Every structure is written in structure tokens, then in C-alpha cells.
Amino acid sequence: MRTRATTSGSKSLFGGSFSLRLSLYILLITTAIFVVAIVVTYRTARQQVQREVVGRAQVALDNTILSISTILGGVEATLESAAVLVEDSDHDADVMYDITEHVIANNPDIVGSAIAFKPHHFSNNGLYFAPYTYRAGEAIASKQLGNDSYNYFDMEWYSVPSTYGLPYWSEPYFDRGGADRMLATYSYPLRDDEGEVYAIMTADISIEQFAEAVKAIKPYDGAYNFMLSRRGAFLAHSRHEALLTETVFDNAVRFNEPELAELANKMVGLERGVCVYTRDGVEYYVLYAPVASTGWSVAVACPYINIFSSVYSLRDNIATIFIVGIILLVSLCYIAIRRLTRPLKRLTLSAREIAAGHFDSATPEVRGRDEMRQLRDAFENMRTSLIAYIDELRTTIAHKERMASDLRVARDIQLGLLPKDESVAKHGASVALASRLIPAKEVGGDLYNFFVKDDKLYFIVGDVSGKGVPAALVMAVVCRMFRTVASATGSPAEIISVLNRVLAENNDSNMFCTAFVGILDIASGALRYANAGHNPIILYGRDAEPRELMIETNIPLGVIEEYTFIGGECHIERGTHIMAYTDGVTEAANNRDELFGIERLMNILDRCRESRPDEVVATLVEILSEYSRGCEQSDDIAILDIELKR
């Protein structure tokens, strides 16, 4: 009797009530789904937050380093410009004070500047002569720095650049009794006609502004930051007393932290990366990157618990909602299922829910295999297909939006790689320049680059095969390599040969680039050039009609690795313009599929013979836009116009 009673109870629980059985099935299935969903959501959220913290901290770190590098680059550029004044007035010792005052007055980041000459350079000034100008409160004061008690020949800022003949950033130091703050000195060697260093020009900058910028990086609550010098000394730290008095290696030994020592070695080694660091039981994500020009390094440490606090809160909230939701779901399902007695009515309600857009509404169960079951199955298939379609549509839309956003950022980055026209103006009034890059897509493969060095204008105009992201990547490589290679050699043929080898090496995608490289001696008007399959440049001016410079054309870059490129040379008269462009100009088409052509370009330049380069470029771009109005731009456009002024 006891056994029969138990069996009867089992049947009544699992087989006697359809509503109860269905409720239990729903409970089991829903619980499994919720558990899987919670685990997947938690792990996904954790990974997403981890990527976000790295990305956010990396952006903040990169922006800070960019700001520091911009200030340092401004200081370096100021000394390079002022060096020309020293060379022009080397015979007059009194003018040196005026030059250092000019440096201080024109760069608010420089707190002191000196020109330290080699022994007896000026016979009337004795062994030492080092005019020094510095900020004294709101005023600017000057003095002679060298004497027997201050032998600057043995100082780091003089001896290192004088010995090696290269610009040099000194190790930061605290200027006691002087500026009473942390300083770093940039030294720039000055050479005579024989290439010998005869003086060192310096600029002192305050480190405190960089320390404040580093301490201001706060991607997350609890984050702390620090900056190290080349030898590992703290330049920015939460403890002010540690600045310049302690090194990160001292702390690693003091607190017995090998992880900190390993991190310090990477930072001092100018590496860039991310690591996990634990201190006092607290785990941190540490991002670090170098300030390349000075050898300093900056790190951002974000507490692990602060980063994932939102994930932990999300986990707890989901668990609470899950428990409450399961209780409510089982109760409501049991009551609803008991009331739903007609399968057709239940299917009708489900159909209405789906028609209203509630695709997650469960399709009611139907016993048997008759037409009602087939109808239920048809509804279920329709619901599943709609959910999959909508999810796929949402994913596609989100992917397109991300791609569009990424391409907009890539376009800004690509245009940021190009030099500014104003960078040439500071080198004197003998040359003027204007440029424009108009990609056919968000990013493109046309390029130009230029810079002035030793009174010579180095420039390149090129066209990478194809369009879009692949061409933009090659364009970025060529632009960066050009400045590096051109700074190290004085021959356009050598420059173009090195670029060719770089592009041809491991060129599995068979990308190539046409390019025209020129070096214009601003003083003499001599133009040396080399052409790698590019359009000929056009020469024109007030006294000269437009004409193409007919020169020997080499093959494009990236085709044959070991190819001997041939260059040429000509003389450019004062008042002459050099127009370099890509084929996107002459191959621009109108709505009748007529190309713009070289003749139209020549006519425009003929009308602009007395115009400035910026006016010429603006006029050409406006005419091209009007000519191809209503038509999609088919190719990238790059324009570079240079005028050797009278």
C-alpha cells in the first residue's frame, strides 16, 4: 500500500497536471538559459571592460605624451631656428645676448637659454663666453654664464653634444638657488664651415608642467601615474618628495618587488606595453609608453577593483533579477497555462504577440502531430527566423556604423600625417608653398610630404596603386620613410631607391607607388630630382609659360627591389612655380565621361602665373570641383605648388 501511494503521488505530480508539468519544464529550461546567459554576459562584460580600460587609458596616455612631445618639439624647433641667427652673426659677440633674449621672448616654455662658445672663440672675451638669458619673475634678464667657478666645458649639457656633435636632452635636475624648480636642458651643437662644433646653444624648460599633465591622467578612480627619466628617476609622482630624489629601481629594491623592477627596465628601455602589477595586495593594470625625444617614460596604473566594480555590480543585479524573475515566471506560467485551454486561442495570442513585434514571446505547446501542431511549428519557425533576421540586421548596421566611424578617424589620422604649409614659412621668405590632398574615399593612397633642412626644400608627391585602406597604409609608410631617408641623404635617386627597396620587400599584395622626389636649393635655385613613373612636374611663372619638365622616367616604387634609379638636375629661376600633382587631377571626369586633361590644367596655370601658391591651389581645386559636379570622385587627388620667390 505504501508503494502504491508513492506511485500515485508521482503520477499526480509529473503526469496528472499539464499546467504543472509545463511549468516545471519551463522552469528547468529557463533556469539553464539564464545561467548560461549570466555566465556569458559576465564574461563578455568583463572582457569588454578590460578592452575599454586599456583603450581609455591608452588614449589618455598617448594624448599626454603627444602634448609633452609637442612642447619638446617646439623647443627643439626654436633652437634650430635660432641657430641660423647665431651662424649669421657669429662675428659679433654682443648680438648673442639679443639672440638668447629672442629665444626666451618667443617661446613661453623656455625659462633660460645660453650660447656657450668653445674656449677663446672670441679673443676679446677670454676663455669663457656663454651669454645666458633667463626669466626673472615677469622680467627677462641676461648674464655671462662662464667663469672660473663655473667651468661649463665640463657640464653634461656642453660636453655630451660637443663630443658627439648631436642634439641632446640632459637628465632632469633641480636648479637650487636659481629657478628653484625641476629643469631639463636641450643642447643644440653649432658647427662652422669645416663641420667642427664651435658652440652649444641651450634651452632650459620646466619639468613641472609635464608632471602636472601626467598627474592629471585619470581614466578611472584610484588611478595613479608617474613619469621616469632615462635613469629611472621620478619626474612625476604622487609623493612630491620623491621627485628626482628617488628612482623606481630604489623602490623596487626597498619593497622587494621584482615585478616593479621588470616594469622599470621596460620603461627605461623605451618600450611600450601593458602589464599587470600587484602592490600591497592591490592588482593594477599598468600602461606605459616612452617620450622618444628625451628618453623619458610615462605610466598609468588603474586599480583592478575600480575597473571591474561595474561588472561586479552587474553580476549581483543580474543574480537578484534572476531569482525574482524565476519565481515570478513559474507562478505566472502555472496560472496562465491552466487558463489556456484552447490551443487555437493560444496560437492566436502568440500570433498577435509576434505581429506586435514581441518576437521573444514563447509559442505555446500543442500535443499531437495534427495540423494544429504543424501550425504551431510554422509559427515557431517564423518567430525564430524573424529574431535571427533582426539580430543579423542589427549586427550589420552596428558593424557599418563602426566601420564608418573608424574610417572617419583614419581619414583624420591620415591628413594629420601630412605637413602643414605654414611649416615652410618660418624658414624665410624665399620660398612659398601650398598643398592639398582630397581622397576619393574616406582614406586614399595619394601623398605628399616636404620639409626644409639646411636651406633646401625636400619634397615628394606620389600615387599608390588602388584606393582605400590598403593604399592609405602604403601612403603612410612612404610619407614617414621619406622624411627619415631624406634627412640622411642628399640625392633624390638615393631617396627613391631606399623607398623602392622598402616597398618591394615582402610585397605579397603587389602594391606599387609612383613618386616624384625633388630637392630645391632655395638659395641657388638648383633643383635635383628623380621620377619613379609619376606625372612630370610643370614649371611656370610670371615670365614663363607653363611647360612640363621632360625628364627620364624610372619604374614605379615597389616593382623591382634592385633597380637603379636615375635622377636629374635643372635650374629654377626666381619667380618660378613648381606644380607637382597626381593623375587624379587630369583624370577627373564630368557627367559626360570627359577627362579634365593636361591642356585644361596648363590653361589654369597660365592664368595663375602671377598668383601665390595658395591661390593657385585653391583655384585649381574649385575648378576641379565645378568640373566634376554631380559625379563621384574616381581617384585620389594630391596637389603641391612651390614658388621660388624673387
C-alpha positions in Angstrom: 0.0 0.0 0.0 2.9 2.4 0.8 4.4 1.7 -2.6 1.2 2.3 -4.5 0.6 5.5 -2.6 4.0 6.8 -3.6 3.5 5.8 -7.2 0.1 7.6 -7.3 1.7 10.7 -5.9 4.4 10.7 -8.6 1.8 10.4 -11.3 -0.2 13.2 -9.9 2.9 15.4 -9.7 4.5 14.8 -13.1 1.8 13.2 -15.2 -1.5 14.3 -13.8 -1.3 18.1 -14.4 -0.4 19.5 -17.7 0.0 23.0 -16.3 2.4 21.8 -13.6 4.4 19.7 -16.0 4.7 22.5 -18.5 5.6 24.9 -15.7 8.4 22.6 -14.4 9.7 22.2 -18.0 9.8 26.0 -18.4 11.5 26.4 -15.0 14.2 23.9 -16.0 14.8 25.3 -19.4 14.6 29.0 -18.3 17.0 28.3 -15.4 19.5 26.7 -17.8 19.2 29.6 -20.3 19.5 32.2 -17.6 22.6 30.5 -16.1 24.2 30.3 -19.5 23.2 33.9 -20.2 24.5 35.2 -16.9 27.9 33.4 -17.4 28.2 34.6 -21.0 27.1 38.2 -20.1 29.5 38.4 -17.1 32.5 37.1 -19.1 31.6 39.3 -22.1 31.2 42.4 -19.9 34.5 41.6 -18.1 36.3 41.3 -21.4 34.7 44.5 -22.8 35.6 46.5 -19.7 39.1 45.2 -19.9 39.4 46.3 -23.5 37.8 49.6 -22.6 40.1 50.4 -19.7 43.1 49.6 -21.9 41.7 51.8 -24.7 40.7 54.7 -22.5 43.9 54.7 -20.6 45.9 54.3 -23.8 44.2 57.3 -25.3 44.8 59.4 -22.2 48.4 58.3 -22.1 49.0 58.9 -25.8 47.4 62.4 -25.6 49.6 63.3 -22.7 52.7 62.1 -24.4 51.7 63.9 -27.6 51.3 67.1 -25.6 54.7 66.7 -24.0 56.3 65.8 -27.3 54.7 68.9 -28.9 56.2 71.2 -26.3 59.6 69.5 -26.6 59.4 69.6 -30.4 58.6 73.4 -30.2 61.7 73.9 -28.0 63.9 72.0 -30.4 62.5 73.8 -33.4 63.0 77.2 -31.7 66.7 76.4 -31.1 67.1 75.1 -34.7 65.7 78.4 -36.0 67.7 80.5 -33.6 70.9 78.6 -34.6 70.6 80.2 -38.1 70.8 83.6 -36.4 73.9 82.6 -34.5 75.6 81.4 -37.6 74.7 84.7 -39.4 76.1 86.8 -36.6 79.0 84.7 -35.3 81.4 87.6 -35.7 79.6 89.8 -33.2 79.7 88.7 -29.5 77.2 91.3 -28.3 74.5 90.0 -30.7 74.5 86.7 -28.9 72.6 88.3 -26.0 70.0 89.6 -28.4 69.6 86.1 -29.8 69.1 84.4 -26.4 66.6 87.1 -25.4 64.8 86.5 -28.7 64.6 82.7 -27.8 63.1 83.5 -24.4 60.7 86.1 -25.7 59.3 83.9 -28.5 58.8 80.6 -26.6 57.0 80.8 -23.2 58.0 77.2 -22.4 61.7 78.1 -22.3 62.9 79.5 -18.9 66.5 80.0 -19.8 68.8 80.0 -22.9 72.5 80.2 -23.4 75.1 80.1 -26.2 78.2 78.6 -24.8 81.2 79.0 -27.1 84.4 76.9 -27.2 87.5 78.3 -25.4 88.8 81.7 -26.8 86.2 81.7 -29.6 86.0 85.5 -29.2 89.5 86.6 -28.5 88.4 89.7 -26.6 86.2 87.8 -24.2 88.7 85.4 -22.8 88.5 81.7 -22.1 84.8 81.6 -21.3 82.0 83.2 -23.2 78.4 82.0 -22.7 75.7 84.6 -22.9 72.7 83.4 -20.8 69.2 84.9 -20.7 66.6 83.7 -18.2 63.2 84.6 -16.8 63.4 86.5 -13.5 59.8 86.6 -12.5 57.9 88.7 -15.1 61.1 90.2 -16.4 63.9 88.8 -18.7 67.5 89.1 -17.5 70.9 88.2 -19.0 74.3 87.5 -17.8 77.7 85.9 -18.8 77.5 82.3 -17.6 81.1 81.1 -17.8 83.8 81.8 -15.4 86.5 80.0 -13.3 83.9 79.0 -10.7 81.5 77.7 -13.4 83.5 75.8 -15.9 80.8 74.9 -18.3 83.1 72.9 -20.6 82.8 70.0 -18.1 79.0 70.3 -17.8 76.8 67.5 -19.2 74.8 69.9 -21.3 78.0 71.1 -23.0 80.4 68.1 -23.0 78.0 65.5 -24.4 76.7 67.3 -27.5 80.2 68.9 -28.1 81.8 65.4 -28.1 79.2 63.6 -30.2 78.0 66.5 -32.3 74.4 65.7 -31.8 71.4 67.5 -30.1 71.0 66.3 -26.6 68.4 66.4 -23.8 70.1 66.4 -20.4 69.0 64.4 -17.4 66.4 66.5 -15.4 67.8 68.3 -12.4 66.6 70.6 -9.6 68.0 74.1 -10.1 68.7 75.1 -6.5 69.4 78.8 -5.9 68.4 79.6 -9.5 64.9 78.8 -10.8 64.3 76.6 -7.7 62.4 74.0 -9.8 62.9 70.9 -11.9 64.5 71.7 -15.2 65.8 69.8 -18.3 68.2 71.3 -20.8 68.1 70.9 -24.5 71.5 71.4 -26.2 72.0 72.1 -29.9 75.5 72.0 -31.4 76.6 74.7 -33.8 79.1 73.9 -36.5 81.4 76.0 -38.5 82.1 75.7 -42.2 84.5 72.8 -41.6 81.9 70.9 -39.6 83.5 71.5 -36.3 81.4 72.3 -33.2 82.2 75.8 -32.0 79.3 76.4 -29.7 76.4 74.8 -27.8 73.1 76.5 -27.8 70.8 75.5 -24.9 67.2 75.9 -23.8 66.0 75.2 -20.2 62.5 74.0 -19.7 60.5 73.4 -16.5 59.6 69.7 -15.8 56.7 70.8 -13.5 54.3 71.4 -16.4 54.8 67.9 -17.6 54.5 66.5 -14.1 51.1 68.2 -13.7 50.0 66.9 -17.1 50.9 63.3 -16.1 49.2 63.5 -12.7 46.1 64.8 -14.5 45.6 61.5 -16.3 42.6 60.0 -14.6 40.9 57.4 -16.8 39.5 55.7 -13.6 39.0 56.5 -9.9 42.0 55.4 -7.9 44.4 55.5 -10.9 47.9 56.9 -10.3 50.5 57.9 -12.7 54.3 58.5 -12.8 57.0 59.6 -15.2 60.6 58.4 -15.2 63.8 59.9 -16.5 66.4 58.0 -18.6 68.0 56.6 -15.4 64.6 55.8 -13.7 64.3 58.9 -11.5 60.8 60.1 -10.8 59.8 63.2 -12.7 56.1 62.9 -11.7 54.8 61.0 -8.7 52.1 61.2 -6.1 54.8 61.9 -3.4 56.4 65.2 -4.2 59.4 64.5 -2.1 60.3 61.5 -4.4 60.8 63.7 -7.4 64.5 63.5 -8.6 65.5 62.1 -5.2 64.3 58.5 -5.7 64.4 56.1 -8.6 62.0 53.4 -9.4 64.8 50.9 -9.0 65.3 52.1 -5.4 61.6 51.5 -4.7 61.8 48.0 -6.3 64.7 47.0 -4.0 63.2 48.7 -0.9 59.8 47.0 -1.3 61.2 43.8 -2.7 59.1 44.0 -5.8 60.7 42.2 -8.8 57.6 43.0 -10.9 58.3 46.7 -10.4 61.9 46.2 -11.4 60.9 44.4 -14.6 58.4 47.2 -15.4 61.1 49.8 -14.7 63.6 48.1 -17.1 61.0 48.1 -19.9 60.2 51.8 -19.3 63.8 52.8 -19.2 64.3 50.7 -22.3 61.7 52.9 -24.0 59.3 50.0 -24.6 55.6 50.4 -24.9 53.1 48.0 -23.5 50.6 46.8 -20.8 51.3 44.6 -17.8 49.6 43.5 -14.5 51.3 44.8 -11.3 50.4 43.9 -7.7 51.3 46.0 -4.8 50.1 45.7 -1.2 47.5 43.1 -2.3 46.0 45.5 -4.9 46.2 44.5 -8.5 46.7 47.2 -11.2 46.7 47.3 -15.0 49.7 49.4 -15.9 50.1 51.0 -19.4 53.4 52.6 -20.2 54.9 54.4 -23.2 58.0 56.5 -23.9 58.6 60.1 -24.8 61.0 59.3 -27.6 62.9 62.5 -28.0 64.1 62.7 -24.3 64.2 59.1 -23.3 61.5 59.7 -20.5 58.7 57.2 -20.0 55.1 57.7 -18.6 53.0 55.0 -16.9 49.3 54.9 -15.9 48.2 52.4 -13.2 44.5 51.6 -13.0 43.2 49.6 -9.9 41.7 46.3 -10.9 38.8 46.5 -8.4 37.8 50.0 -9.6 37.9 48.9 -13.2 35.6 46.0 -12.6 33.3 47.4 -10.0 30.6 48.0 -12.5 30.9 44.3 -13.7 30.6 43.1 -10.1 27.6 45.3 -9.6 26.1 44.0 -12.8 26.7 40.4 -11.7 24.9 40.9 -8.4 22.0 42.7 -10.0 21.5 40.0 -12.6 21.6 37.3 -9.9 18.9 39.2 -7.9 16.8 39.7 -11.0 17.2 36.1 -12.0 15.9 34.7 -8.7 13.0 37.1 -8.6 12.3 36.5 -12.2 12.3 32.7 -11.9 9.8 32.9 -9.0 7.5 35.2 -10.9 7.9 33.3 -14.1 6.9 30.0 -12.6 4.0 31.4 -10.8 2.6 33.3 -13.8 3.2 30.5 -16.2 1.4 28.0 -13.9 -1.6 30.3 -13.6 -1.6 31.2 -17.4 -1.3 27.6 -18.6 -4.2 26.5 -16.5 -6.4 29.1 -18.1 -5.3 28.5 -21.6 -7.5 25.5 -22.6 -7.9 26.1 -26.3 -4.8 25.6 -28.5 -6.2 27.7 -31.2 -6.8 30.6 -28.9 -3.2 30.2 -27.5 -1.8 30.2 -31.1 -3.9 33.3 -31.9 -2.5 35.1 -28.9 1.0 34.1 -29.9 0.5 35.3 -33.5 -0.8 38.7 -32.2 2.3 39.0 -30.0 4.6 38.3 -32.9 2.7 40.7 -35.1 3.1 43.4 -32.5 6.9 42.9 -32.6 7.4 40.9 -29.5 9.5 38.2 -31.1 10.7 36.8 -27.7 7.1 35.7 -26.8 7.1 31.9 -26.3 5.0 29.9 -28.7 2.5 27.7 -26.7 2.9 23.9 -26.7 0.4 21.7 -28.6 0.1 18.0 -28.1 -0.2 15.6 -31.1 1.0 15.8 -34.6 -2.0 17.1 -36.4 -2.5 20.3 -38.4 -2.6 22.4 -35.1 0.9 21.2 -34.3 2.1 21.9 -37.8 0.6 25.4 -37.5 2.4 25.9 -34.1 5.7 24.7 -35.7 5.2 27.1 -38.6 4.7 30.0 -36.1 7.8 28.9 -34.2 9.9 28.8 -37.4 8.6 32.2 -38.4 9.5 33.7 -35.0 13.0 32.2 -35.0 13.6 33.4 -38.5 12.4 36.9 -37.6 14.7 37.0 -34.5 17.7 35.8 -36.5 16.9 38.3 -39.2 16.6 41.2 -36.9 19.7 40.3 -34.9 21.6 40.0 -38.1 20.2 43.3 -39.3 21.2 45.0 -36.0 24.7 43.5 -36.2 25.1 44.6 -39.8 24.0 48.1 -39.0 26.3 48.3 -36.0 29.2 47.0 -38.0 28.6 49.5 -40.7 28.4 52.3 -38.2 31.7 51.2 -36.6 33.4 50.9 -39.9 32.2 54.4 -40.9 33.4 55.8 -37.6 36.8 54.0 -37.9 37.2 55.3 -41.5 36.5 58.9 -40.3 39.1 58.6 -37.6 41.5 57.0 -40.1 40.9 60.0 -42.5 41.7 62.5 -39.7 44.9 60.5 -38.8 46.0 60.3 -42.5 45.5 64.0 -43.0 47.4 64.6 -39.7 50.4 62.8 -41.1 50.8 65.4 -43.8 53.0 68.5 -43.1 51.4 71.9 -42.7 52.1 74.5 -45.4 53.0 77.0 -42.6 56.0 74.9 -41.7 57.9 76.2 -44.7 57.2 79.9 -44.0 59.3 80.0 -40.8 62.4 79.2 -42.9 62.4 82.5 -44.6 60.6 84.4 -47.3 62.4 83.0 -50.3 60.0 80.2 -50.9 56.3 79.7 -50.6 54.3 76.5 -50.7 50.7 75.3 -50.8 49.3 71.7 -50.8 46.0 69.8 -50.8 45.0 66.1 -50.5 41.5 65.0 -51.5 40.9 61.3 -51.1 38.4 59.6 -53.3 37.2 57.6 -50.4 37.4 58.2 -46.6 41.2 57.4 -47.0 43.3 57.2 -50.0 46.7 56.5 -51.5 47.9 59.8 -52.9 50.6 61.5 -50.8 52.9 64.5 -50.5 55.5 65.5 -47.9 58.0 68.2 -47.6 60.4 69.8 -45.1 63.2 72.4 -45.1 66.7 71.4 -44.0 70.0 73.3 -44.5 68.2 75.9 -46.7 67.0 73.1 -49.0 63.3 72.1 -49.6 62.9 68.4 -49.8 59.5 67.3 -51.3 57.7 64.2 -52.7 54.4 63.7 -54.5 53.2 60.2 -55.0 50.3 57.9 -56.0 49.9 54.4 -54.5 48.1 51.9 -56.7 44.5 51.3 -55.7 42.4 53.3 -53.2 41.0 52.9 -49.7 42.7 51.5 -46.6 45.4 49.3 -48.3 46.6 52.3 -50.3 46.4 54.5 -47.2 48.7 52.2 -45.3 51.3 52.3 -48.1 50.9 56.0 -48.3 51.6 56.3 -44.5 54.8 54.2 -44.9 56.1 56.3 -47.8 55.4 59.6 -46.0 57.2 58.5 -42.9 60.1 56.9 -44.7 60.6 59.9 -46.9 61.4 62.3 -44.1 63.7 59.7 -42.4 65.5 58.8 -45.6 65.7 62.3 -47.0 67.2 63.6 -43.8 70.1 61.1 -44.1 70.9 61.6 -47.8 71.1 64.4 -50.3 70.3 62.6 -53.5 66.8 62.2 -54.8 67.9 59.0 -56.7 69.2 57.5 -53.4 66.0 58.5 -51.6 63.8 56.9 -54.1 66.0 53.8 -54.2 65.6 53.3 -50.5 61.8 53.8 -50.7 61.7 51.3 -53.5 63.5 48.6 -51.5 61.2 49.1 -48.5 58.1 48.8 -50.6 59.4 45.9 -52.8 60.4 43.8 -49.8 57.7 41.3 -48.9 55.3 42.9 -51.3 52.9 40.0 -51.5 50.0 42.2 -52.4 51.9 43.6 -55.4 51.2 47.2 -54.4 53.3 49.9 -56.1 53.6 53.6 -55.9 54.6 56.3 -58.5 56.5 59.2 -57.0 58.4 62.4 -57.9 61.1 63.4 -55.4 62.8 66.8 -55.5 65.4 68.8 -53.6 65.3 72.5 -54.2 68.3 74.6 -53.1 66.4 77.8 -52.0 69.5 80.0 -52.3 70.8 78.9 -55.7 67.6 77.7 -57.4 69.2 74.3 -58.2 66.6 71.5 -58.4 67.7 67.9 -58.2 65.0 65.3 -58.8 64.2 61.7 -59.6 60.9 60.4 -61.1 59.5 56.9 -60.4 56.8 56.5 -63.0 55.0 59.7 -61.9 53.5 62.6 -63.9 56.1 65.2 -65.0 56.1 68.4 -62.9 55.0 71.6 -64.5 57.2 74.8 -64.4 55.5 78.2 -64.8 55.8 81.7 -63.6 55.3 85.4 -64.3 57.9 85.3 -67.0 57.4 81.7 -68.2 54.5 79.9 -69.7 53.6 76.6 -68.2 55.7 73.7 -69.5 56.3 70.1 -68.4 59.8 69.2 -67.2 60.7 66.4 -69.6 62.9 64.1 -67.7 63.9 60.4 -67.7 61.2 58.3 -66.0 62.0 55.3 -63.9 59.7 52.4 -63.0 57.3 52.9 -60.0 58.4 52.0 -56.5 57.8 48.5 -55.2 58.0 46.7 -58.6 61.7 45.6 -58.7 63.7 45.6 -55.5 67.1 46.0 -57.0 66.6 48.7 -59.6 69.0 51.6 -60.4 67.1 54.9 -60.4 68.4 57.8 -62.4 67.9 61.4 -61.4 68.5 64.7 -63.0 69.1 68.4 -62.2 67.9 71.7 -63.6 67.9 75.4 -62.5 64.8 77.2 -61.3 64.6 80.9 -61.9 63.3 83.2 -59.2 59.6 83.8 -59.5 59.0 80.3 -61.0 56.4 77.9 -59.7 56.8 74.1 -59.5 53.5 72.3 -59.8 53.5 68.6 -58.8 50.3 66.6 -58.9 48.8 63.2 -59.2 46.7 61.8 -62.1 43.5 62.4 -60.1 43.7 65.9 -61.4 44.0 65.2 -65.1 41.7 62.2 -65.0 38.8 63.9 -63.1 35.7 63.2 -65.2 32.5 65.2 -65.7 29.0 63.8 -66.2 29.8 63.2 -69.9 32.8 61.0 -69.0 35.2 63.6 -70.4 38.6 63.8 -68.6 39.9 67.1 -67.3 43.1 66.6 -69.2 46.6 68.2 -69.2 45.5 71.1 -71.5 42.9 72.4 -69.1 45.5 72.2 -66.3 48.0 74.1 -68.4 45.4 76.8 -69.2 44.6 77.3 -65.5 48.3 77.6 -64.5 48.8 80.1 -67.4 46.1 82.3 -65.9 47.6 81.9 -62.4 51.2 82.9 -63.4 51.2 85.9 -61.0 49.3 84.2 -58.2 50.6 82.9 -54.9 50.7 79.1 -54.4 47.8 79.1 -52.0 45.7 81.0 -54.6 46.8 78.6 -57.4 45.8 75.5 -55.4 42.5 77.0 -54.2 41.6 78.0 -57.8 42.5 74.6 -59.2 40.5 72.7 -56.5 37.5 74.9 -57.1 37.6 74.4 -60.9 38.0 70.6 -60.5 35.0 70.5 -58.1 32.9 72.5 -60.5 34.0 70.4 -63.5 33.1 67.1 -61.8 30.0 68.3 -60.1 27.4 65.6 -59.8 30.0 62.8 -60.4 31.6 60.5 -57.9 35.3 61.2 -57.5 37.1 58.3 -59.2 40.6 58.8 -57.9 42.5 60.5 -55.1 43.9 64.0 -55.8 47.1 65.4 -54.4 48.5 68.9 -55.4 51.7 70.6 -54.3 52.6 74.1 -55.7 56.0 75.6 -54.8 57.2 79.1 -55.7 60.8 80.2 -55.6 60.2 83.8 -54.8 62.1 86.7 -56.2 
